[in-house]
Amino acid sequence: MSVFVPPLISRYAARHGVADAVRADGRAILVIDDKYRVRFAPARNGWVALSARLCALPPAGAARENFLAGLGRQAVGMLNKYASGCTIDPDEEALWLEQMLRPDTADTEVDEAVGQFANALSFWTSAVRRAA
């Protein structure tokens, strides 16, 4: 059975010599700057989701609320600078950084978006460590 790999993912992987990073399920897992593990995943209507896990969430309760409130204050300032945003997984176990790319995004714009995502990921990785 063949899985559809969005052209945006296959072109990015080919351009950067990481075609072997494309998995059978259409996703690609890349390591940026030897420390950031970024997932490229097919999404609805040909869109592509960039995502990276930031951390496990504290157990439900006051510690989690305080942790998320502190990060939320920082997130407000990041909205004008980056297209990515923090999300909580459906099981409410982890905090992720995510960004969506349109299917018609030009290759140069994809490269720029990945660079900006890596910059945001660097910020959020540090912010999560400080908040813990």
Beta strands, then each sheet from edge to edge (+ up, - down):
strand 1: 28-32
strand 2: 36-42
strand 3: 48-56
strand 4: 85-88
strand 5: 94-101
sheet 1: 1+ 2- 3+ 5- 4+
end
